[in-house]
Amino acid sequence: MNDEGDLLQEDTRDESNETEASRMSKLRRTRKKVTKHVFSTEVGEMDISNSKDNTRDGTQIPTTPHLSSRMKHIKQEMAKNHLQFVRFEATDLHGVSRSKSIPAHFFQEKVIHGVCMPRGYLELIPNPKDDEVDHIRATCFNSDIVLMPELSTFRVLPWAERTARVICDTFTVTGEPLLTSPRYIAKRQLSQLQEAGFSLLSAFIYDFCIFAVPEIINSKTISFPASTLLNNHDQPFIQELVDGLYHTGANVESFSSSTRPGQMEICFLPEFGISAADNAFTLRTGVKEVARKYNYIASFFIETGFCNSGILSHSLWDVGGKKNMFCSNSGVEELTITGKKWLAGLLKHSAALSCLMAPAVSCRKRYSKESKDLKESVPTTWGYNDNSCAFNIKCHGEKGSRIENKLGSATANPYLVLAATVAAGLDGLQSSDGVLAGPNDSTDFCQAKSAEIPLKLEDALVALEEDQCLRQALGETFIRYFVAMKKYELENEETDAERNKFLEYFI
């Protein structure tokens, strides 16, 4: 019986190794490419990025029977809730919602033809230089772009009276995807991931602060934390927020008070595909709107000017979402070979990743742990069940092993965080730079150069520009534009941090 059991275990391991070897071979044959998509082909690539609904048709010209069924359901929702307006929302480069609201009776027409918006609303440099930005043909910075709704994201907004929202993808007036669109870039990376034989299960964990309305005390603007109790989390406010998020399709797994007065943490339930970033995008607007109802101000900054954290917890699964590719069957607290290669990619590209995940000067202060030592960079750390590390590997819980990417601040664009993480992880799977040190030291990596995170945003921008993998994955147009935008912001940096905090834009 023992011999038969041993043979069975060996057969199972062999089968698992063959499957993983086959998947890795397929991955190496998959070459990253940036292709041009028009309306008719966009849906074919992007629908696969969400396993919950593989028939998502938001970027397709809506003529299919499936769309008719979805529109019928939406019309019923609109009538049931007596809706007056629908917001067509898209993310700008900072991850802030930019929207146009239309009267509800025009909704079906706008689904077909889209809603036009000035391109400058989403691309935030007033006058970009021609040599900095590669403008898409037949368009320019001062032109319109078209918001095309992804109907699966249609939700009635609990915090806005008789109003619904739908998240949109952005196109030029000639029908091409806007190459600087963070959501488009994230969908494209998820598509690359599926072509390689994987899917991503992920969730964001956000800290944010709730302040009372600012008061003038001795000629200084001061805002006190809205709640100093650590046990009830300001129940009416947080309960309305969590319930509202649930009704918009964003499921909150837990919420709690954090380390500072008025600081709260929200953990979303992990979901496959683009939904994780959509949920984070919804929170960034929803928390502000609910806070206003209570005469609070919601901010992703804290009173010292530092940013709150925005963690991406994620794991790699097979395409069907049945098997966690980070989990070993041994029950040992250890990543699989696939997981270690993925982690090696994150470590390799951590300098460039930090530029996208901590995209402001104040965000990068948290990397130095408030140390007063004058350093240009800090080591990129990783470990098992160690919350102090930049990449924290957790092997406990019902979903199995996962990696927390803790480079991010809560001010980062969630779509860019998702896209860059996937791009770096995929490169780790394809590359031989990060390999196991040896059978007796299987949790360490041999790397040609230890990874470092720049503390200055200027240095992080250089790292991003020099990272050929991320340039190719995210697109030359986006990288040039993002770098130009950040250089413009550095040149025109607002010195009054308090004013920035209460303007509430960068939340």
Secondary structure, DSSP 8 states (H G I E B T S, - for coil): -HHHHHHHHHHHHHHHHHHHHHHHHHHHH---------HHHHHHHHGGG-TT-TT--TTS-S-SHHHHHHHHHHHHHHHHTT--EEEEEEE-TTS-EEEEEEEGGGHHHHHHH-EEEEGGGTS--SS--TTT----TT--TTSEEEEEE-GGG-EE-TTSTTEEEEEEEEEETTS-B-TT-HHHHHHHHHHHHHHTTEEEEEEEEEEEEEEE--EEETTEEE--BS---SSS--HHHHHHHHHHHHHTT--EEEEEE-SSTTEEEEEE--EETTHHHHHHHHHHHHHHHHHHHTTEEEESB-TTS-B-BEEEEEEEEETTS-SBTTB-TT-SS-B-HHHHHHHHHHHHTHHHHHHHHS-STGGGGGGGTT--S--SEEE--EEES-TTSSEEEE--STT--EEEE---BTTS-HHHHHHHHHHHHHHHHH-SSSEE--TTSTT-EE-SS--EEESSHHHHHHHHHH-HHHHHHH-HHHHHHHHHHHHHHHHT--S-HHHHHHH----
